[in-house]
């Protein structure tokens, strides 16, 4: 086989892995009511199966590059696909909510390594201008997954059963395993520096504690448990600061935060994504539980948001060049937050054209928001810090998705219990998560305009995700 053919096969392997990972973050959402009915639990108690997947990926993402260096790209990527497939089979075989949560954790272990290691394999194999084109192909797979996910999930539920949203990964993964052994480079190194296990454990404890603090079950001591877990998470984060100053090779150098836009972008990303990440979880539940939509219909209703987001990506660079990051993010954040609040107006009497228009506005603005936030956060980092900064940034993205689902689902349960109306619970929850997104506009006002409004190469690659 020629070198060009080998490169093409490598790109398809990595793109397929990214597709599976991206698909699994959205395909579950439209099937949640059906899964809940089978398992005998309320649909609004299903957020742990989403949070378990995203939080696991956040915890293990920093270790993926080290594992590839230490044990070889081919071996680790093969293991990642294998774990993802085994986790998918366990998800389809689950008979209780706890079993499904454990299976989603196993899926997340494999999913956490698919994109970072695949991207590393492409970087080591393909260089020059072809690398940019290769990343563009991989990013398309990441965009197609969320577009097909909700509709495919709804169709599987109606045509077969919810189990097929997980079983679909098995034949795809089997083909991937065969291709990895043949086409993926090895790349193991005996000179790999030691991995910072202590630093990783501190930050992992911080993320887990903060996530559990929001997801504490409803009982009389909930406030005390939540406060205790938040304190543990904060203490772990603060303890990392003196540790990183002394450690010879910390997981994330404190020097990353001397770049002002990185710090501001990281905080703004976390707050903005908490609000917008609740939408893919709450909207299908609203459409099915309150408006009477079928799983397939609710999945199709998510298409306008995904398609509008894909189309809007081409507008980002011209708008940023004209208005700058601060002005663009300020206005666009208001649009994203406002469109989330508008979901509170959805009812059985709302014309479907208005629902589609709101979803399309949210999808377009949210897509541009993500790309602009990614770009401004990473564009000022040096080449030395780019890899580490991107890894930390990926952790925050995954953490925000989990927090958004936990906060969104928790608010619906809280308001529904307080006011005795699930419909009112959904309305108030959309208002709250929309306001959370709007708050991030205040954070983006602190961006450093001296670094310029022109997207840098690192930022351009980030915007493709």
PyMOL commands that set and color helices and strands:
alter all, ss='L'
color gray80, all
select helices_A, chain A and resi 3-24+29-39+43-45+47-71+73-93+97-125+129-159+164-183+197-214+222-246+254-258+260-290+295-301+303-345+352-378+383-419+422-444+449-451+457-463
alter helices_A, ss='H'
color red, helices_A
deselect
rebuild
show_as cartoon
